[in-house]
């Protein structure tokens, strides 16, 4: 019993407790980043195997301990190769996140943002009624310069008429997405190409427009509005969350909570 007490006293110091908390936080963040991806189950399996290292060391299973430590060197190399897209997405999320908790938003005119939201709601209502397919990306903190570069620069004041003309099915730019700056109340670019989601749980009836809307939400903090060409249904996606067939009222609440509520601390 004395030997066991000495073992725990020698292992569990203040620094070791701090290390445990740091490792727990890192593992938790990794799970958040890979959640919903193909790498999730692999990470779970690796963590379970990793737990065998201290167990084998405690019981003096030197051969097992040696094998696990050496196998992990090659396993991590294989993970980097096989799950490169997922790891890249995870790193992009880390880079896009506001780790310090400090607001990076510039001072925005709340009235102008609310006006932009009203224009978007009016535009979406027209698009939904006429069953005009649309993909509207509302930019937040994450810059979308690379997405804008894939389309045509517009930099025009946002109006329902302009949005309707862009997504008219015979217009040259109708088949891509538009990038909207909420703080400047302008359409920055149109006809933009968005990354497609790799998720397998998307209903078959949802096409490429919806997959692109979800895809950009996996790579940035943008809120994307999707209008179905077949049904006129309205959907939105943000931070990998996808809501299908929502009402105009629900969409407006989502826009207000995303772009106005953080500035005013009001609940809508």
Phi and psi restraints in degrees (value plus and minus 20) as a CYANA .aco file:
   2 UNK   PHI     -84.0   -44.0
   2 UNK   PSI     -58.6   -18.6
   3 UNK   PHI     -84.2   -44.2
   3 UNK   PSI     -59.9   -19.9
   4 UNK   PHI     -85.5   -45.5
   4 UNK   PSI     -61.0   -21.0
   5 UNK   PHI     -83.4   -43.4
   5 UNK   PSI     -62.4   -22.4
   6 UNK   PHI     -82.2   -42.2
   6 UNK   PSI     -57.2   -17.2
   7 UNK   PHI     -82.3   -42.3
   7 UNK   PSI     -68.6   -28.6
   8 UNK   PHI     -88.7   -48.7
   8 UNK   PSI     -56.8   -16.8
   9 UNK   PHI     -84.8   -44.8
   9 UNK   PSI     -55.8   -15.8
  10 UNK   PHI     -95.9   -55.9
  10 UNK   PSI     -48.2    -8.2
  11 UNK   PHI    -111.5   -71.5
  11 UNK   PSI     -57.3   -17.3
  12 UNK   PHI    -118.5   -78.5
  12 UNK   PSI      62.6   102.6
  13 UNK   PHI    -121.5   -81.5
  13 UNK   PSI     157.6   197.6
  14 UNK   PHI     -81.2   -41.2
  14 UNK   PSI     -60.3   -20.3
  15 UNK   PHI     -85.7   -45.7
  15 UNK   PSI     -58.3   -18.3
  16 UNK   PHI     -87.9   -47.9
  16 UNK   PSI     -55.4   -15.4
  17 UNK   PHI     -85.4   -45.4
  17 UNK   PSI     -62.3   -22.3
  18 UNK   PHI     -82.0   -42.0
  18 UNK   PSI     -61.1   -21.1
  19 UNK   PHI     -80.8   -40.8
  19 UNK   PSI     -61.2   -21.2
  20 UNK   PHI     -81.1   -41.1
  20 UNK   PSI     -64.3   -24.3
  21 UNK   PHI     -84.1   -44.1
  21 UNK   PSI     -61.3   -21.3
  22 UNK   PHI     -84.5   -44.5
  22 UNK   PSI     -65.2   -25.2
  23 UNK   PHI     -84.4   -44.4
  23 UNK   PSI     -59.3   -19.3
  24 UNK   PHI     -81.8   -41.8
  24 UNK   PSI     -62.7   -22.7
  25 UNK   PHI     -84.1   -44.1
  25 UNK   PSI     -63.6   -23.6
  26 UNK   PHI     -82.9   -42.9
  26 UNK   PSI     -64.9   -24.9
  27 UNK   PHI     -82.8   -42.8
  27 UNK   PSI     -60.6   -20.6
  28 UNK   PHI     -82.5   -42.5
  28 UNK   PSI     -63.4   -23.4
  29 UNK   PHI     -85.6   -45.6
  29 UNK   PSI     -57.6   -17.6
  30 UNK   PHI     -82.5   -42.5
  30 UNK   PSI     -62.9   -22.9
  31 UNK   PHI     -81.5   -41.5
  31 UNK   PSI     -59.7   -19.7
  32 UNK   PHI     -84.0   -44.0
  32 UNK   PSI     -59.6   -19.6
  33 UNK   PHI     -90.6   -50.6
  33 UNK   PSI     -57.6   -17.6
  34 UNK   PHI    -115.7   -75.7
  34 UNK   PSI     -21.2    18.8
  35 UNK   PHI     -78.3   -38.3
  35 UNK   PSI     110.1   150.1
  36 UNK   PHI      64.0   104.0
  36 UNK   PSI     -16.8    23.2
  37 UNK   PHI    -128.5   -88.5
  37 UNK   PSI     151.5   191.5
  38 UNK   PHI     -86.8   -46.8
  38 UNK   PSI     -43.0    -3.0
  39 UNK   PHI     -96.8   -56.8
  39 UNK   PSI     -32.6     7.4
  40 UNK   PHI     -80.1   -40.1
  40 UNK   PSI     -69.9   -29.9
  41 UNK   PHI     -86.3   -46.3
  41 UNK   PSI     -55.7   -15.7
  42 UNK   PHI     -84.9   -44.9
  42 UNK   PSI     -63.5   -23.5
  43 UNK   PHI     -81.7   -41.7
  43 UNK   PSI     -60.6   -20.6
  44 UNK   PHI     -80.2   -40.2
  44 UNK   PSI     -64.8   -24.8
  45 UNK   PHI     -83.6   -43.6
  45 UNK   PSI     -60.5   -20.5
  46 UNK   PHI     -85.3   -45.3
  46 UNK   PSI     -58.3   -18.3
  47 UNK   PHI     -85.5   -45.5
  47 UNK   PSI     -59.9   -19.9
  48 UNK   PHI     -82.7   -42.7
  48 UNK   PSI     -62.3   -22.3
  49 UNK   PHI     -86.2   -46.2
  49 UNK   PSI     -57.6   -17.6
  50 UNK   PHI     -82.6   -42.6
  50 UNK   PSI     -51.5   -11.5
  51 UNK   PHI     -84.7   -44.7
  51 UNK   PSI     -41.8    -1.8
  52 UNK   PHI     -90.4   -50.4
  52 UNK   PSI     -39.4     0.6
  53 UNK   PHI     -83.6   -43.6
  53 UNK   PSI     -75.8   -35.8
  54 UNK   PHI     -87.1   -47.1
  54 UNK   PSI     -51.0   -11.0
  55 UNK   PHI     -86.0   -46.0
  55 UNK   PSI     -65.9   -25.9
  56 UNK   PHI     -86.3   -46.3
  56 UNK   PSI     -54.1   -14.1
  57 UNK   PHI     -88.7   -48.7
  57 UNK   PSI     -58.7   -18.7
  58 UNK   PHI     -85.4   -45.4
  58 UNK   PSI     -61.7   -21.7
  59 UNK   PHI    -110.4   -70.4
  59 UNK   PSI     -15.9    24.1
  60 UNK   PHI      54.2    94.2
  60 UNK   PSI       6.3    46.3
  61 UNK   PHI    -105.5   -65.5
  61 UNK   PSI      57.9    97.9
  62 UNK   PHI     -85.2   -45.2
  62 UNK   PSI     -59.5   -19.5
  63 UNK   PHI     -84.5   -44.5
  63 UNK   PSI     -67.3   -27.3
  64 UNK   PHI     -82.0   -42.0
  64 UNK   PSI     -62.7   -22.7
  65 UNK   PHI     -81.1   -41.1
  65 UNK   PSI     -63.5   -23.5
  66 UNK   PHI     -83.5   -43.5
  66 UNK   PSI     -63.8   -23.8
  67 UNK   PHI     -84.0   -44.0
  67 UNK   PSI     -65.6   -25.6
  68 UNK   PHI     -83.0   -43.0
  68 UNK   PSI     -64.7   -24.7
  69 UNK   PHI     -82.5   -42.5
  69 UNK   PSI     -60.4   -20.4
  70 UNK   PHI     -95.6   -55.6
  70 UNK   PSI     -56.2   -16.2
  71 UNK   PHI     -84.0   -44.0
  71 UNK   PSI     -57.5   -17.5
  72 UNK   PHI     -83.4   -43.4
  72 UNK   PSI     -49.8    -9.8
  73 UNK   PHI     -79.4   -39.4
  73 UNK   PSI     -64.6   -24.6
  74 UNK   PHI     -98.5   -58.5
  74 UNK   PSI     -52.9   -12.9
  75 UNK   PHI     -82.7   -42.7
  75 UNK   PSI     -63.7   -23.7
  76 UNK   PHI     -85.7   -45.7
  76 UNK   PSI     -53.2   -13.2
  77 UNK   PHI     -85.4   -45.4
  77 UNK   PSI     -61.2   -21.2
  78 UNK   PHI     -85.8   -45.8
  78 UNK   PSI     -58.3   -18.3
  79 UNK   PHI     -82.0   -42.0
  79 UNK   PSI     -63.6   -23.6
  80 UNK   PHI     -80.6   -40.6
  80 UNK   PSI     -58.1   -18.1
  81 UNK   PHI     -95.2   -55.2
  81 UNK   PSI     -69.4   -29.4
  82 UNK   PHI     -93.0   -53.0
  82 UNK   PSI     -60.2   -20.2
  83 UNK   PHI    -127.3   -87.3
  83 UNK   PSI      14.8    54.8
  84 UNK   PHI     -77.1   -37.1
  84 UNK   PSI     -63.9   -23.9
  85 UNK   PHI     -81.9   -41.9
  85 UNK   PSI     -62.8   -22.8
  86 UNK   PHI     -85.4   -45.4
  86 UNK   PSI     -61.6   -21.6
  87 UNK   PHI     -85.6   -45.6
  87 UNK   PSI     -58.7   -18.7
  88 UNK   PHI     -82.8   -42.8
  88 UNK   PSI     -62.8   -22.8
  89 UNK   PHI     -82.1   -42.1
  89 UNK   PSI     -62.1   -22.1
  90 UNK   PHI     -82.0   -42.0
  90 UNK   PSI     -62.9   -22.9
  91 UNK   PHI     -86.7   -46.7
  91 UNK   PSI     -55.0   -15.0
  92 UNK   PHI     -84.2   -44.2
  92 UNK   PSI     -59.6   -19.6
  93 UNK   PHI     -84.6   -44.6
  93 UNK   PSI     -59.9   -19.9
  94 UNK   PHI     -82.4   -42.4
  94 UNK   PSI     -64.5   -24.5
  95 UNK   PHI     -85.1   -45.1
  95 UNK   PSI     -52.1   -12.1
  96 UNK   PHI    -103.6   -63.6
  96 UNK   PSI     -36.7     3.3
  97 UNK   PHI     -95.8   -55.8
  97 UNK   PSI     134.5   174.5
  98 UNK   PHI    -116.8   -76.8
  98 UNK   PSI      61.2   101.2
  99 UNK   PHI     -82.8   -42.8
  99 UNK   PSI     -59.5   -19.5
 100 UNK   PHI     -96.0   -56.0
 100 UNK   PSI     -32.4     7.6
 101 UNK   PHI      60.1   100.1
 101 UNK   PSI     -19.5    20.5
 102 UNK   PHI    -101.7   -61.7
 102 UNK   PSI     119.8   159.8
 103 UNK   PHI     -93.1   -53.1
 103 UNK   PSI     110.6   150.6
 104 UNK   PHI    -122.7   -82.7
 104 UNK   PSI     -16.3    23.7
 105 UNK   PHI     -92.7   -52.7
 105 UNK   PSI     122.6   162.6
 106 UNK   PHI     -98.1   -58.1
 106 UNK   PSI     140.7   180.7
 107 UNK   PHI     -82.6   -42.6
 107 UNK   PSI     104.5   144.5
 108 UNK   PHI    -138.4   -98.4
 108 UNK   PSI     127.5   167.5
 109 UNK   PHI     -98.7   -58.7
 109 UNK   PSI      91.8   131.8
 110 UNK   PHI     -81.0   -41.0
 110 UNK   PSI     -60.3   -20.3
 111 UNK   PHI     -81.1   -41.1
 111 UNK   PSI     -57.7   -17.7
 112 UNK   PHI     -88.7   -48.7
 112 UNK   PSI     -60.1   -20.1
 113 UNK   PHI     -83.8   -43.8
 113 UNK   PSI     -63.5   -23.5
 114 UNK   PHI     -83.2   -43.2
 114 UNK   PSI     -57.9   -17.9
 115 UNK   PHI     -83.8   -43.8
 115 UNK   PSI     -61.0   -21.0
 116 UNK   PHI     -81.8   -41.8
 116 UNK   PSI     -61.9   -21.9
 117 UNK   PHI     -81.6   -41.6
 117 UNK   PSI     -63.4   -23.4
 118 UNK   PHI     -82.3   -42.3
 118 UNK   PSI     -59.0   -19.0
 119 UNK   PHI     -85.3   -45.3
 119 UNK   PSI     -61.0   -21.0
 120 UNK   PHI     -83.1   -43.1
 120 UNK   PSI     -63.5   -23.5
 121 UNK   PHI     -82.6   -42.6
 121 UNK   PSI     -63.9   -23.9
 122 UNK   PHI     -82.0   -42.0
 122 UNK   PSI     -60.9   -20.9
 123 UNK   PHI     -86.3   -46.3
 123 UNK   PSI     -65.1   -25.1
 124 UNK   PHI     -84.0   -44.0
 124 UNK   PSI     -56.9   -16.9
 125 UNK   PHI     -81.3   -41.3
 125 UNK   PSI     -63.4   -23.4
 126 UNK   PHI     -83.6   -43.6
 126 UNK   PSI     -66.7   -26.7
 127 UNK   PHI     -82.8   -42.8
 127 UNK   PSI     -61.0   -21.0
 128 UNK   PHI     -87.3   -47.3
 128 UNK   PSI     -62.5   -22.5
 129 UNK   PHI     -84.4   -44.4
 129 UNK   PSI     -59.1   -19.1
 130 UNK   PHI    -110.2   -70.2
 130 UNK   PSI     -17.7    22.3
 131 UNK   PHI      32.7    72.7
 131 UNK   PSI      29.4    69.4
 132 UNK   PHI    -119.7   -79.7
 132 UNK   PSI      98.1   138.1
 133 UNK   PHI     -83.4   -43.4
 133 UNK   PSI     118.0   158.0
 134 UNK   PHI    -171.0  -131.0
 134 UNK   PSI     133.2   173.2
 135 UNK   PHI    -160.5  -120.5
 135 UNK   PSI      87.6   127.6
 136 UNK   PHI    -137.6   -97.6
 136 UNK   PSI      97.5   137.5
 137 UNK   PHI    -122.3   -82.3
 137 UNK   PSI      95.0   135.0
 138 UNK   PHI    -115.4   -75.4
 138 UNK   PSI      90.8   130.8
 139 UNK   PHI     -92.8   -52.8
 139 UNK   PSI     122.4   162.4
 140 UNK   PHI    -139.0   -99.0
 140 UNK   PSI    -150.0  -110.0
 141 UNK   PHI     -91.0   -51.0
 141 UNK   PSI     -57.7   -17.7
 142 UNK   PHI     -90.0   -50.0
 142 UNK   PSI     106.0   146.0
 143 UNK   PHI     -90.5   -50.5
 143 UNK   PSI     123.5   163.5
 144 UNK   PHI    -141.2  -101.2
 144 UNK   PSI      14.4    54.4
 145 UNK   PHI     -78.5   -38.5
 145 UNK   PSI     -60.3   -20.3
 146 UNK   PHI     -86.6   -46.6
 146 UNK   PSI     -53.2   -13.2
 147 UNK   PHI     -92.0   -52.0
 147 UNK   PSI     -63.0   -23.0
 148 UNK   PHI     -80.0   -40.0
 148 UNK   PSI     -56.7   -16.7
 149 UNK   PHI     -85.9   -45.9
 149 UNK   PSI     -40.6    -0.6
 150 UNK   PHI    -101.0   -61.0
 150 UNK   PSI     -28.8    11.2
 151 UNK   PHI    -138.8   -98.8
 151 UNK   PSI    -170.1  -130.1
 152 UNK   PHI    -135.1   -95.1
 152 UNK   PSI     108.4   148.4
 153 UNK   PHI     -86.3   -46.3
 153 UNK   PSI     111.4   151.4
 154 UNK   PHI    -133.5   -93.5
 154 UNK   PSI     -78.2   -38.2
 155 UNK   PHI      29.4    69.4
 155 UNK   PSI      30.6    70.6
 156 UNK   PHI    -140.5  -100.5
 156 UNK   PSI     129.5   169.5
 157 UNK   PHI     -78.9   -38.9
 157 UNK   PSI     115.0   155.0
 158 UNK   PHI     -94.1   -54.1
 158 UNK   PSI     110.1   150.1
 159 UNK   PHI    -162.6  -122.6
 159 UNK   PSI     134.0   174.0
 160 UNK   PHI     -78.7   -38.7
 160 UNK   PSI     -56.1   -16.1
 161 UNK   PHI     -86.2   -46.2
 161 UNK   PSI     -61.7   -21.7
 162 UNK   PHI     -86.1   -46.1
 162 UNK   PSI     -63.2   -23.2
 163 UNK   PHI     -83.2   -43.2
 163 UNK   PSI     -62.8   -22.8
 164 UNK   PHI     -82.8   -42.8
 164 UNK   PSI     -59.8   -19.8
 165 UNK   PHI     -87.5   -47.5
 165 UNK   PSI     -59.7   -19.7
 166 UNK   PHI     -82.6   -42.6
 166 UNK   PSI     -62.5   -22.5
 167 UNK   PHI    -112.2   -72.2
 167 UNK   PSI     -15.1    24.9
 168 UNK   PHI     -77.6   -37.6
 168 UNK   PSI     111.4   151.4
 169 UNK   PHI     -85.5   -45.5
 169 UNK   PSI     -27.7    12.3
 170 UNK   PHI    -128.8   -88.8
 170 UNK   PSI     -16.6    23.4
 171 UNK   PHI     -98.6   -58.6
 171 UNK   PSI     127.7   167.7
 172 UNK   PHI     -86.1   -46.1
 172 UNK   PSI     -43.5    -3.5
 173 UNK   PHI    -124.6   -84.6
 173 UNK   PSI     -10.5    29.5
 174 UNK   PHI     -89.5   -49.5
 174 UNK   PSI     -42.1    -2.1
 175 UNK   PHI    -107.5   -67.5
 175 UNK   PSI     -18.2    21.8
 176 UNK   PHI    -137.1   -97.1
 176 UNK   PSI    -184.6  -144.6
 177 UNK   PHI    -125.4   -85.4
 177 UNK   PSI     136.1   176.1
 178 UNK   PHI    -126.4   -86.4
 178 UNK   PSI     125.7   165.7
 179 UNK   PHI    -125.9   -85.9
 179 UNK   PSI     102.3   142.3
 180 UNK   PHI    -131.2   -91.2
 180 UNK   PSI     108.9   148.9
 181 UNK   PHI    -112.4   -72.4
 181 UNK   PSI      93.0   133.0
 182 UNK   PHI     -89.9   -49.9
 182 UNK   PSI     -56.4   -16.4
 183 UNK   PHI     -95.4   -55.4
 183 UNK   PSI     -47.3    -7.3
 184 UNK   PHI    -120.0   -80.0
 184 UNK   PSI     -31.3     8.7
 185 UNK   PHI      38.2    78.2
 185 UNK   PSI      24.7    64.7
 186 UNK   PHI    -153.1  -113.1
 186 UNK   PSI     137.4   177.4
 187 UNK   PHI    -111.4   -71.4
 187 UNK   PSI      94.7   134.7
 188 UNK   PHI     -99.3   -59.3
 188 UNK   PSI     -59.5   -19.5
 189 UNK   PHI    -175.4  -135.4
 189 UNK   PSI     138.4   178.4
 190 UNK   PHI    -156.5  -116.5
 190 UNK   PSI     143.4   183.4
 191 UNK   PHI      47.9    87.9
 191 UNK   PSI       8.8    48.8
 192 UNK   PHI    -102.6   -62.6
 192 UNK   PSI     126.7   166.7
 193 UNK   PHI    -117.1   -77.1
 193 UNK   PSI     106.7   146.7
 194 UNK   PHI    -126.9   -86.9
 194 UNK   PSI     131.8   171.8
 195 UNK   PHI     -90.1   -50.1
 195 UNK   PSI     121.5   161.5
 196 UNK   PHI    -107.0   -67.0
 196 UNK   PSI     124.0   164.0
 197 UNK   PHI     -88.9   -48.9
 197 UNK   PSI     130.8   170.8
 198 UNK   PHI    -121.5   -81.5
 198 UNK   PSI     -13.9    26.1
 199 UNK   PHI     -84.8   -44.8
 199 UNK   PSI     125.1   165.1
 200 UNK   PHI    -120.3   -80.3
 200 UNK   PSI     -25.8    14.2
 201 UNK   PHI    -116.5   -76.5
 201 UNK   PSI      -7.0    33.0
 202 UNK   PHI     -98.6   -58.6
 202 UNK   PSI     108.1   148.1
 203 UNK   PHI     -75.4   -35.4
 203 UNK   PSI     124.0   164.0
 204 UNK   PHI     -82.4   -42.4
 204 UNK   PSI     -48.6    -8.6
 205 UNK   PHI     -92.9   -52.9
 205 UNK   PSI     -31.9     8.1
 206 UNK   PHI    -109.9   -69.9
 206 UNK   PSI     110.5   150.5
 207 UNK   PHI    -115.1   -75.1
 207 UNK   PSI    -179.5  -139.5
 208 UNK   PHI     -84.8   -44.8
 208 UNK   PSI     -51.8   -11.8
 209 UNK   PHI     -82.7   -42.7
 209 UNK   PSI     -63.8   -23.8
 210 UNK   PHI     -88.8   -48.8
 210 UNK   PSI     -59.2   -19.2
 211 UNK   PHI     -85.9   -45.9
 211 UNK   PSI     -54.9   -14.9
 212 UNK   PHI     -89.6   -49.6
 212 UNK   PSI     -59.2   -19.2
 213 UNK   PHI     -82.3   -42.3
 213 UNK   PSI     -59.4   -19.4
 214 UNK   PHI     -92.2   -52.2
 214 UNK   PSI     -57.8   -17.8
 215 UNK   PHI     -79.3   -39.3
 215 UNK   PSI     -65.1   -25.1
 216 UNK   PHI     -88.1   -48.1
 216 UNK   PSI     -48.4    -8.4
 217 UNK   PHI     -93.1   -53.1
 217 UNK   PSI     -36.6     3.4
 218 UNK   PHI    -104.6   -64.6
 218 UNK   PSI     -38.1     1.9
 219 UNK   PHI    -128.4   -88.4
 219 UNK   PSI     -25.6    14.4
 220 UNK   PHI    -175.3  -135.3
 220 UNK   PSI     158.6   198.6
 221 UNK   PHI    -117.9   -77.9
 221 UNK   PSI      -7.3    32.7
 222 UNK   PHI     -84.8   -44.8
 222 UNK   PSI     129.8   169.8
 223 UNK   PHI    -121.7   -81.7
 223 UNK   PSI     103.0   143.0
 224 UNK   PHI    -130.8   -90.8
 224 UNK   PSI     110.3   150.3
 225 UNK   PHI    -124.4   -84.4
 225 UNK   PSI     110.8   150.8
 226 UNK   PHI    -142.2  -102.2
 226 UNK   PSI     111.3   151.3
 227 UNK   PHI    -135.2   -95.2
 227 UNK   PSI     105.9   145.9
 228 UNK   PHI     -96.8   -56.8
 228 UNK   PSI     113.6   153.6
 229 UNK   PHI     -93.5   -53.5
 229 UNK   PSI     -49.9    -9.9
 230 UNK   PHI     -99.9   -59.9
 230 UNK   PSI     -62.6   -22.6
 231 UNK   PHI    -133.7   -93.7
 231 UNK   PSI     -39.2     0.8
 232 UNK   PHI      60.3   100.3
 232 UNK   PSI     -17.0    23.0
 233 UNK   PHI     -84.3   -44.3
 233 UNK   PSI     127.6   167.6
 234 UNK   PHI    -125.4   -85.4
 234 UNK   PSI     114.7   154.7
 235 UNK   PHI    -155.5  -115.5
 235 UNK   PSI     141.9   181.9
 236 UNK   PHI    -163.6  -123.6
 236 UNK   PSI     137.9   177.9
 237 UNK   PHI    -161.8  -121.8
 237 UNK   PSI     118.0   158.0
 238 UNK   PHI    -176.4  -136.4
 238 UNK   PSI     114.6   154.6
 239 UNK   PHI      30.3    70.3
 239 UNK   PSI      23.7    63.7
 240 UNK   PHI      52.1    92.1
 240 UNK   PSI     -23.4    16.6
 241 UNK   PHI    -102.9   -62.9
 241 UNK   PSI     112.7   152.7
 242 UNK   PHI    -144.6  -104.6
 242 UNK   PSI     106.6   146.6
 243 UNK   PHI    -139.2   -99.2
 243 UNK   PSI     101.2   141.2
 244 UNK   PHI    -124.5   -84.5
 244 UNK   PSI     127.4   167.4
 245 UNK   PHI      34.4    74.4
 245 UNK   PSI      40.1    80.1
 246 UNK   PHI    -119.5   -79.5
 246 UNK   PSI     140.7   180.7
 247 UNK   PHI    -104.5   -64.5
 247 UNK   PSI     144.7   184.7
 248 UNK   PHI     -82.2   -42.2
 248 UNK   PSI     -55.2   -15.2
 249 UNK   PHI     -85.2   -45.2
 249 UNK   PSI     -64.1   -24.1
 250 UNK   PHI     -83.3   -43.3
 250 UNK   PSI     -59.4   -19.4
 251 UNK   PHI     -84.9   -44.9
 251 UNK   PSI     -61.8   -21.8
 252 UNK   PHI     -84.0   -44.0
 252 UNK   PSI     -61.0   -21.0
 253 UNK   PHI     -81.3   -41.3
 253 UNK   PSI     -62.5   -22.5
 254 UNK   PHI     -82.5   -42.5
 254 UNK   PSI     -63.8   -23.8
 255 UNK   PHI     -84.7   -44.7
 255 UNK   PSI     -62.5   -22.5
 256 UNK   PHI     -85.1   -45.1
 256 UNK   PSI     -63.9   -23.9
 257 UNK   PHI     -86.2   -46.2
 257 UNK   PSI     -50.2   -10.2
 258 UNK   PHI    -101.4   -61.4
 258 UNK   PSI     -62.9   -22.9
 259 UNK   PHI    -127.8   -87.8
 259 UNK   PSI     -41.8    -1.8
 260 UNK   PHI    -129.4   -89.4
 260 UNK   PSI     -65.3   -25.3
 261 UNK   PHI     -75.5   -35.5
 261 UNK   PSI     -61.1   -21.1
 262 UNK   PHI     -82.4   -42.4
 262 UNK   PSI     -44.1    -4.1
 263 UNK   PHI    -105.9   -65.9
 263 UNK   PSI     -43.1    -3.1
 264 UNK   PHI    -139.4   -99.4
 264 UNK   PSI     -32.4     7.6
 265 UNK   PHI      39.5    79.5
 265 UNK   PSI       6.7    46.7
 266 UNK   PHI    -117.6   -77.6
 266 UNK   PSI     130.9   170.9
 267 UNK   PHI    -121.9   -81.9
 267 UNK   PSI     117.5   157.5
